[in-house]
Amino acid sequence: MYTKPDFPAYVPRLMSRPEGSFFLFGPRGTGKSTWLRHVLPDALFLDLLDSALYLELARNPGRLEALAGNRPEGAWIVLDEIQKIPQLLDEVHRLMELRRWRFALCGSSARKVRRGGANLLAGRALTLNMEGFSAGELGRAFDLDEAIEWGTLPFVLREPGRPADILSAYLNIYLKEEVREEGLVRRVPPFLRFLAVAGQMNGQSVNLQNIARESGVARSTAETYFAILEDTLLGHFLPAWRPRLKVREAAHPKFYWFDPGVARAAAGWLRDPIDRLWQGNALETLIFHEIRVYNEAVRKHRPIAYYRTPAGVEVDFVIETSRRRTGEPAEIIAIEVKRAEKWNREWESPLRSLENLQGIKPGKRIGVYTGRRSYVFDGVEVLPVEAFLDALHDGKIF
């Protein structure tokens, strides 16, 4: 376990700033604006949460050029909350061509940006994603037990005395600013019921019919609600891995919230102690988060999935490091995560079962647990959580 010193005023992020224009998406409160001000200290910052600025640019997007003034070629302009005026993208595209300015387009939802014509910038602007802090960013300030209970959002870590209050307020802000103001749902009460069910099922496979029944909504409505969570970057689907299409592998994806603390808030369990099952799902959520952050930071973009056969054999995470080609098997890394202080050798069975799949070449097979010792059992490497995270961010896992 890392010891936790006083929390630093600024935490460097793993992602690097592109040389050219880019989109930066991420859930609210993940530190996007803070990072942009740190890596672009001389940029012109235009925050569309400023109501006067919002009204001016919504009525006349052409005012953007006048606001930027006589900045030279290559100057940076940051547009924060770009999803509030997606029609500005036409003007951004024009100014990129005409004035050679560079833009950082920041937002908490890609939904309205896509609908507003983000395709106009295709090939001209990279897309980056930012989430809560990762262990690779926090270093010795990372506390595994606190991360499992409350997550790793910046403002939760900066005010450790009242995480339940902060996370409750965070969910309310999301409902107000993302759902109500953007008109994403027609009626809020059914969506609230859905949020509670989705929060309680964090890290589990998605059976839309069952979730719709528990939420008291139609199946199509539940599907739309999941799309909203995904588009507003509050959650990620983990698809079922299908190494051979002729084999009846499980097809239902799993759904993980981007942060275990936010999942707990959605579930309505902020004031209740969390049980062992929830802790196990929260640990999986953290490991998935760390894998995504690393995958994004180094821009490897490896496919990530989970594997489950009809017989119930399951591997938590499968990372394809090389896709299957004619005459060559797919190469994978398999990871099994357990919230346990002692490693049970029976947990290696799902990892070893991969050896029997045709067309698959298992590379590393890794067990991750909350104990303190590392082991190697006949090709299966068992690592404490902190050792796994160190190896991941050192580039030793994939």
DRENMARLUM-760946 format. One record per residue (C-alpha): residue in three letters; x, y, z. Coordinates in pm, 1 decimal. Example, Ala and Ser with C-alpha at 12.3 -4.5 7.8 and 13.67 -1.06 7.14 Angstrom:
residues 2
 rest        X        Y        Z
  ALA   1230.0   -450.0    780.0
  SER   1367.0   -106.0    714.0
This chain:
residues 398
 rest        X        Y        Z
  MET      0.0      0.0      0.0
  TYR    123.6    345.5    -85.0
  THR    149.9    598.5    193.9
  LYS    -52.8    911.2    131.6
  PRO    121.5   1245.5    181.7
  ASP    -50.7   1583.1    158.3
  PHE   -235.9   1589.6   -170.4
  PRO    -38.3   1781.0   -436.9
  ALA   -171.6   2108.8   -574.9
  TYR   -129.0   1984.2   -931.8
  VAL   -111.2   1623.7  -1049.3
  PRO     62.2   1578.5  -1388.2
  ARG   -148.7   1368.8  -1622.8
  LEU    -17.3   1081.0  -1831.0
  MET   -149.4   1214.3  -2161.4
  SER     67.4   1446.6  -2364.1
  ARG    -55.4   1755.6  -2545.2
  PRO    -76.2   1716.0  -2923.7
  GLU    103.8   1964.2  -3146.1
  GLY   -208.5   2029.4  -3348.6
  SER   -575.4   2092.6  -3274.8
  PHE   -760.2   1836.3  -3066.5
  PHE  -1083.7   1746.6  -2891.5
  LEU  -1062.3   1668.1  -2520.8
  PHE  -1361.6   1483.0  -2383.3
  GLY  -1422.7   1351.9  -2035.2
  PRO  -1683.0   1345.2  -1757.5
  ARG  -1732.5   1657.3  -1550.2
  GLY  -1485.3   1711.5  -1270.2
  THR  -1200.9   1503.3  -1411.3
  GLY   -961.6   1799.6  -1441.2
  LYS   -981.3   1877.8  -1812.9
  SER   -976.3   2257.0  -1770.9
  THR   -700.6   2240.9  -1510.5
  TRP   -484.2   2032.5  -1743.1
  LEU   -548.0   2263.0  -2039.2
  ARG   -448.7   2571.2  -1840.1
  HIS   -130.8   2393.2  -1734.4
  VAL    -23.1   2272.4  -2080.0
  LEU   -152.7   2581.2  -2269.0
  PRO    -77.1   2869.8  -2031.8
  ASP    -69.7   3132.0  -2309.5
  ALA   -387.6   3024.2  -2487.7
  LEU   -704.6   3228.8  -2518.2
  PHE   -959.9   3054.5  -2294.9
  LEU  -1326.8   3087.2  -2385.3
  ASP  -1561.2   2914.6  -2140.5
  LEU  -1907.8   2855.3  -2283.6
  LEU  -2047.6   2816.4  -1931.7
  ASP  -2018.2   3197.3  -1922.5
  SER  -2378.0   3285.4  -2008.0
  ALA  -2291.9   3614.6  -2180.6
  LEU  -2026.6   3451.2  -2398.2
  TYR  -2257.3   3160.5  -2470.1
  LEU  -2535.7   3389.8  -2591.1
  GLU  -2297.8   3596.4  -2803.7
  LEU  -2142.7   3300.9  -2984.5
  ALA  -2467.5   3105.4  -3012.9
  ARG  -2627.5   3400.5  -3190.8
  ASN  -2324.2   3481.8  -3402.9
  PRO  -2050.3   3215.8  -3430.0
  GLY  -1854.1   3454.2  -3651.1
  ARG  -1770.3   3659.9  -3341.1
  LEU  -1513.8   3392.6  -3253.4
  GLU  -1263.1   3544.7  -3497.3
  ALA  -1310.1   3890.4  -3347.2
  LEU  -1264.7   3755.7  -2993.0
  ALA   -937.6   3595.0  -3095.2
  GLY   -811.1   3924.3  -3235.4
  ASN   -476.9   3945.9  -3413.2
  ARG   -317.3   3634.1  -3274.3
  PRO    -39.3   3493.5  -3492.5
  GLU    -43.8   3167.7  -3684.4
  GLY     -7.3   2870.1  -3453.5
  ALA   -168.7   3046.2  -3157.1
  TRP   -385.4   2830.9  -2929.0
  ILE   -753.2   2893.4  -2854.1
  VAL   -938.1   2682.0  -2596.4
  LEU  -1315.3   2641.9  -2628.8
  ASP  -1444.6   2487.9  -2306.8
  GLU  -1782.9   2308.7  -2305.6
  ILE  -1786.9   2297.7  -2684.3
  GLN  -2092.4   2068.5  -2682.5
  LYS  -2306.5   2366.2  -2579.8
  ILE  -2262.8   2529.7  -2924.5
  PRO  -2174.5   2253.9  -3172.6
  GLN  -2239.4   2489.8  -3465.3
  LEU  -1916.3   2668.5  -3366.7
  LEU  -1730.4   2380.0  -3528.9
  ASP  -1794.2   2526.7  -3873.2
  GLU  -1625.9   2849.1  -3763.6
  VAL  -1342.3   2661.3  -3594.8
  HIS  -1280.5   2469.6  -3915.6
  ARG  -1274.1   2793.3  -4117.0
  LEU  -1029.4   2961.4  -3878.2
  MET   -801.9   2659.1  -3873.2
  GLU   -775.7   2688.4  -4250.2
  LEU   -771.1   3068.1  -4283.8
  ARG   -579.7   3188.9  -3977.9
  ARG   -383.6   2871.0  -3900.6
  TRP   -488.3   2887.3  -3536.1
  ARG   -483.5   2575.3  -3322.8
  PHE   -787.7   2480.5  -3115.1
  ALA   -835.7   2272.5  -2801.5
  LEU  -1204.7   2179.6  -2798.5
  CYS  -1306.2   2059.5  -2454.5
  GLY  -1633.9   1905.2  -2344.2
  SER  -1809.2   1661.8  -2113.9
  SER  -2026.3   1507.0  -2384.2
  ALA  -1947.0   1400.3  -2737.4
  ARG  -2317.0   1343.9  -2811.4
  LYS  -2418.7   1691.1  -2928.3
  VAL  -2078.5   1757.8  -3085.3
  ARG  -2121.4   1457.3  -3314.9
  ARG  -2470.5   1568.3  -3407.5
  GLY  -2344.7   1921.9  -3465.6
  GLY  -2097.1   1828.8  -3736.1
  ALA  -1772.0   1722.9  -3570.1
  ASN  -1706.9   1526.6  -3888.8
  LEU  -1605.0   1861.8  -4042.6
  LEU  -1282.0   1833.3  -3845.8
  ALA  -1214.6   1472.3  -3940.4
  GLY   -845.4   1430.9  -3995.2
  ARG   -770.9   1778.7  -3862.6
  ALA   -814.7   1723.6  -3487.4
  LEU   -720.2   1431.4  -3265.5
  THR   -961.1   1309.4  -2998.0
  LEU   -833.2   1263.3  -2642.8
  ASN  -1022.0   1129.8  -2342.7
  MET   -962.9   1217.4  -1978.3
  GLU  -1101.4   1040.0  -1673.8
  GLY  -1037.1   1057.1  -1301.6
  PHE   -684.3   1025.7  -1167.7
  SER   -503.7    697.4  -1222.4
  ALA   -252.9    530.4   -994.9
  GLY     13.5    607.1  -1254.4
  GLU    -57.6    977.1  -1208.2
  LEU   -103.5    979.7   -831.1
  GLY    204.2    775.0   -741.3
  ARG    245.8    761.9   -365.0
  ALA    -75.0    959.5   -318.0
  PHE   -275.1    661.7   -447.7
  ASP   -468.6    477.2   -176.9
  LEU   -626.4    152.4   -297.5
  ASP   -882.6    117.2    -18.1
  GLU  -1005.7    474.8    -62.7
  ALA  -1017.4    433.8   -440.9
  ILE  -1235.4    121.9   -404.8
  GLU  -1472.0    303.8   -168.4
  TRP  -1487.1    652.2   -318.7
  GLY  -1312.3    650.7   -657.3
  THR  -1043.0    884.2   -788.7
  LEU  -1217.2   1203.9   -898.7
  PRO   -992.6   1505.4   -828.8
  PHE  -1230.3   1695.2   -601.1
  VAL  -1305.8   1380.5   -398.4
  LEU   -934.6   1331.0   -333.4
  ARG   -876.3   1697.1   -252.5
  GLU  -1147.4   1696.4     16.5
  PRO  -1115.0   1352.7    177.7
  GLY  -1334.0   1438.5    476.6
  ARG  -1669.0   1434.5    294.1
  PRO  -1666.8   1207.4    -11.7
  ALA  -2033.4   1105.4     23.1
  ASP  -2151.9   1468.0     13.2
  ILE  -1929.2   1549.4   -284.2
  LEU  -2036.0   1246.9   -487.4
  SER  -2402.8   1313.0   -413.3
  ALA  -2362.0   1670.2   -536.3
  TYR  -2173.8   1543.3   -842.8
  LEU  -2464.4   1321.1   -944.9
  ASN  -2708.7   1608.7   -897.0
  ILE  -2491.6   1837.4  -1112.4
  TYR  -2482.1   1570.6  -1383.4
  LEU  -2860.3   1539.1  -1376.6
  LYS  -2907.1   1914.9  -1388.9
  GLU  -2647.6   2018.2  -1645.2
  GLU  -2617.6   1712.9  -1868.1
  VAL  -2962.8   1555.5  -1856.2
  ARG  -3217.1   1830.0  -1787.6
  GLU  -3054.8   2127.8  -1962.9
  GLU  -2945.9   1930.2  -2267.8
  GLY  -3288.3   1764.9  -2292.8
  LEU  -3142.9   1414.2  -2308.2
  VAL  -3448.1   1252.7  -2144.2
  ARG  -3812.5   1350.1  -2152.6
  ARG  -3890.1   1250.3  -1794.2
  VAL  -3633.8   1244.4  -1514.6
  PRO  -3797.8   1002.0  -1259.6
  PRO  -3768.5    692.3  -1485.1
  PHE  -3408.9    786.2  -1558.5
  LEU  -3339.3    810.1  -1184.2
  ARG  -3476.6    459.2  -1134.1
  PHE  -3257.2    337.0  -1417.7
  LEU  -2948.8    506.0  -1268.9
  ALA  -3000.2    322.0   -940.4
  VAL  -3026.4    -15.5  -1115.1
  ALA  -2730.3     57.3  -1344.2
  GLY  -2522.8    169.1  -1044.7
  GLN  -2601.1   -147.6   -851.1
  MET  -2508.3   -360.5  -1154.1
  ASN  -2170.1   -197.6  -1208.8
  GLY  -1928.9   -448.8  -1362.4
  GLN  -2197.4   -702.3  -1451.9
  SER  -2322.1   -822.5  -1788.4
  VAL  -2602.6   -616.6  -1938.1
  ASN  -2932.3   -796.0  -1987.9
  LEU  -3147.4   -513.9  -2118.7
  GLN  -3475.0   -694.5  -2061.8
  ASN  -3400.3   -754.1  -1693.2
  ILE  -3267.9   -402.6  -1638.1
  ALA  -3571.9   -251.4  -1807.6
  ARG  -3803.0   -454.9  -1585.5
  GLU  -3617.7   -353.0  -1268.0
  SER  -3623.3     12.4  -1380.3
  GLY  -3989.1      9.7  -1479.9
  VAL  -3917.6    125.1  -1836.5
  ALA  -3935.2    -22.8  -2185.0
  ARG  -3639.1   -219.1  -2315.3
  SER  -3577.5     40.9  -2586.0
  THR  -3578.5    314.0  -2319.3
  ALA  -3318.2    127.8  -2112.4
  GLU  -3104.8     96.0  -2424.9
  THR  -3135.3    471.9  -2484.0
  TYR  -3041.1    544.7  -2121.8
  PHE  -2726.4    333.7  -2150.3
  ALA  -2638.1    524.8  -2467.7
  ILE  -2672.7    850.1  -2271.3
  LEU  -2435.1    723.9  -2000.7
  GLU  -2188.7    617.4  -2268.0
  ASP  -2217.0    941.9  -2467.6
  THR  -2173.4   1155.4  -2155.2
  LEU  -1868.4    939.1  -2073.1
  LEU  -1998.3    815.1  -1737.5
  GLY  -1957.5    453.4  -1836.7
  HIS  -1801.5    208.7  -2079.7
  PHE  -1921.0   -115.8  -2228.5
  LEU  -1677.8   -405.8  -2212.3
  PRO  -1765.8   -637.8  -2501.6
  ALA  -1761.1  -1013.4  -2485.5
  TRP  -1453.5  -1147.0  -2660.3
  ARG  -1527.2  -1386.3  -2944.3
  PRO  -1207.0  -1564.4  -3048.9
  ARG  -1394.3  -1792.7  -3289.5
  LEU  -1732.4  -1696.0  -3430.2
  LYS  -1838.9  -2062.7  -3454.3
  VAL  -1816.4  -2102.9  -3076.8
  ARG  -2113.3  -1994.7  -2864.9
  GLU  -1942.0  -1742.8  -2641.9
  ALA  -2152.1  -1510.3  -2425.8
  ALA  -2265.0  -1209.4  -2626.9
  HIS  -2387.8   -972.8  -2354.0
  PRO  -2139.9   -690.2  -2286.2
  LYS  -2057.4   -573.6  -1935.8
  PHE  -2106.3   -215.0  -1826.9
  TYR  -1854.0    -39.1  -1602.1
  TRP  -1899.1    310.1  -1464.0
  PHE  -1595.1    528.2  -1520.3
  ASP  -1544.3    566.8  -1145.1
  PRO  -1649.9    338.2   -856.8
  GLY  -1745.0    636.1   -639.7
  VAL  -1986.6    766.3   -903.7
  ALA  -2129.1    415.3   -947.0
  ARG  -2188.2    403.3   -572.1
  ALA  -2363.3    740.4   -584.3
  ALA  -2588.0    624.7   -868.4
  ALA  -2672.2    306.5   -677.7
  GLY  -2780.0    513.0   -377.0
  TRP  -2529.1    345.1   -145.7
  LEU  -2319.5    643.7    -38.5
  ARG  -2443.3    626.3    322.5
  ASP  -2431.1    245.3    346.1
  PRO  -2124.4     26.3    400.2
  ILE  -2021.8   -161.9     88.3
  ASP  -2009.6   -540.8     95.1
  ARG  -1744.0   -775.2    -40.3
  LEU  -1922.2   -826.9   -372.4
  TRP  -1937.5   -451.7   -433.6
  GLN  -1570.6   -416.7   -340.9
  GLY  -1482.3   -686.5   -594.4
  ASN  -1672.5   -507.1   -871.9
  ALA  -1519.1   -175.4   -764.6
  LEU  -1170.4   -325.6   -787.9
  GLU  -1246.6   -454.0  -1138.4
  THR  -1373.4   -104.6  -1224.8
  LEU  -1042.9     45.1  -1109.0
  ILE   -834.5   -206.2  -1303.7
  PHE  -1042.2   -143.3  -1617.6
  HIS   -996.3    230.6  -1559.8
  GLU   -618.0    194.1  -1530.6
  ILE   -598.9    -18.2  -1845.7
  ARG   -805.8    238.0  -2039.3
  VAL   -598.0    532.0  -1912.8
  TYR   -271.6    362.2  -2006.1
  ASN   -409.3    249.6  -2343.5
  GLU   -515.3    608.7  -2416.0
  ALA   -197.2    773.7  -2285.4
  VAL     39.9    564.4  -2496.4
  ARG   -210.7    557.6  -2786.4
  LYS   -183.9    183.6  -2839.2
  HIS   -563.0    151.6  -2861.3
  ARG   -558.4   -224.0  -2801.3
  PRO   -901.9   -392.1  -2802.0
  ILE  -1016.1   -482.9  -2449.9
  ALA  -1288.0   -738.0  -2374.0
  TYR  -1386.9  -1009.1  -2128.3
  TYR  -1427.2  -1378.8  -2202.7
  ARG  -1701.7  -1613.4  -2090.4
  THR  -1811.7  -1946.8  -2234.4
  PRO  -2160.1  -2099.8  -2198.0
  ALA  -2005.7  -2329.1  -1935.1
  GLY  -1939.8  -2023.6  -1717.4
  VAL  -1561.6  -2000.7  -1755.7
  GLU  -1478.2  -1630.1  -1735.5
  VAL  -1168.5  -1413.7  -1767.2
  ASP  -1211.4  -1055.7  -1648.4
  PHE  -1002.7   -881.5  -1914.4
  VAL   -860.8   -995.2  -2246.9
  ILE   -632.4   -753.1  -2432.0
  GLU   -554.1   -830.6  -2794.2
  THR   -195.3   -735.7  -2870.0
  SER   -203.7   -883.5  -3219.8
  ARG   -513.6   -971.4  -3422.1
  ARG   -558.0  -1310.4  -3585.8
  ARG   -423.2  -1331.2  -3939.6
  THR   -406.2  -1602.3  -4202.1
  GLY   -175.2  -1866.5  -4063.2
  GLU   -104.7  -1669.2  -3747.6
  PRO   -295.0  -1689.0  -3419.0
  ALA   -422.5  -1387.3  -3229.4
  GLU   -198.1  -1288.8  -2941.1
  ILE   -363.4  -1190.1  -2615.1
  ILE   -298.4  -1093.7  -2256.0
  ALA   -546.8  -1232.8  -2003.2
  ILE   -609.0  -1078.6  -1660.2
  GLU   -813.1  -1216.6  -1369.8
  VAL   -889.7   -979.0  -1079.5
  LYS   -979.3  -1087.3   -725.6
  ARG  -1059.5   -884.1   -414.1
  ALA   -878.2  -1122.3   -178.1
  GLU   -572.4  -1109.5     44.2
  LYS   -479.3  -1472.6    -34.6
  TRP   -455.8  -1616.8   -384.4
  ASN   -658.8  -1932.8   -453.6
  ARG   -499.0  -2154.5   -718.0
  GLU   -845.9  -2248.4   -848.0
  TRP   -877.4  -1894.2   -985.0
  GLU   -612.1  -1980.5  -1243.8
  SER   -845.0  -2223.8  -1426.8
  PRO  -1008.9  -1961.1  -1650.9
  LEU   -665.9  -1829.2  -1750.2
  ARG   -535.7  -2177.4  -1827.1
  SER   -847.6  -2265.4  -2029.1
  LEU   -730.6  -2022.8  -2297.0
  GLU   -456.2  -2268.2  -2391.4
  ASN   -722.6  -2496.6  -2541.3
  LEU   -860.0  -2239.2  -2785.4
  GLN   -753.2  -2282.0  -3147.4
  GLY   -613.8  -1979.2  -3324.5
  ILE   -519.7  -1811.7  -2996.2
  LYS   -174.9  -1755.2  -2854.1
  PRO   -201.3  -1658.0  -2487.4
  GLY     87.0  -1431.3  -2396.5
  LYS     92.3  -1308.5  -2040.0
  ARG   -164.8  -1460.9  -1805.7
  ILE   -193.2  -1251.3  -1494.5
  GLY   -380.8  -1279.7  -1167.6
  VAL   -428.9   -955.5   -973.8
  TYR   -523.3   -962.1   -607.5
  THR   -508.4   -747.3   -292.0
  GLY   -244.0   -951.5   -113.3
  ARG    121.2   -859.3    -74.1
  ARG    326.0  -1133.6   -240.1
  SER    402.2  -1201.8   -606.3
  TYR    401.6  -1555.6   -746.9
  VAL    455.8  -1743.3  -1071.4
  PHE    258.0  -2067.5  -1100.3
  ASP    338.1  -2262.9  -1418.0
  GLY    329.3  -1960.4  -1642.6
  VAL     56.9  -1769.1  -1455.6
  GLU    193.0  -1456.3  -1290.2
  VAL     12.6  -1344.9   -973.9
  LEU     66.5   -984.2   -868.7
  PRO    -53.9   -757.1   -588.9
  VAL   -263.7   -468.2   -722.5
  GLU      9.0   -208.2   -670.1
  ALA    272.7   -425.2   -841.5
  PHE     40.2   -480.3  -1136.8
  LEU    -29.0   -107.7  -1168.3
  ASP    342.4    -25.2  -1154.3
  ALA    412.4   -281.7  -1428.5
  LEU    119.5   -154.5  -1637.3
  HIS    230.7    207.1  -1636.4
  ASP    593.3    102.8  -1693.8
  GLY    482.8    -62.9  -2016.9
  LYS    555.7   -415.1  -1893.6
  ILE    203.4   -557.2  -1932.7
  PHE    134.8   -457.6  -2294.4
